[in-house]
Amino acid sequence: MKKFALHIDALAVIIIVFITSFGFNLYQRYQYSDLLKEHIGLQFQVLSLELGRAMKDAKLKKCVDDTETQLASLNDCRLNVQ
């Protein structure tokens, strides 16, 4: 039966690889957390801008409709005067 022997240098390499991998995973989690916060902030910003644009479009449409109504009534008055 063969004996299993683990050399000290192999054990050191395994430990270094494990520590490096664990550190890299922590770094990635930190980066993911920051990116997620930024993404959520940008989503709220887009939602706010879209809502503001929709409100301004509605206000502009109302102003245009009011202006057209006023112009139509002015034209009616002119026709009645002549």
Contacts in CASP RR format, 6 or more apart in sequence:
PFRMAT RR
TARGET T0000
AUTHOR 0000-0000-0000
METHOD contacts of the structure
MODEL  1
MKKFALHIDALAVIIIVFITSFGFNLYQRYQYSDLLKEHIGLQFQVLSLE
LGRAMKDAKLKKCVDDTETQLASLNDCRLNVQ
END
